[in-house]
């Protein structure tokens, strides 16, 4: 079984139209989801994304 972030080739591309592309797809959808995300990752970044400290560090160096 491939890792989550490994490209799947043409089969993956054919399914991209089924992916939720709504602009707010990253926002919590359940009342307690934001609370859980804050407990796990802290406050969201200015764009509203919850990131671990490692992800924020990686993006800063890209």
Secondary structure, 3 states (H helix, E strand, C coil): CCCCCCCCCHHHHHHHHHCCCCCCCCCCCCCCHHHHHHHHHCCCCCCCCCCCHHHHHHHHHC
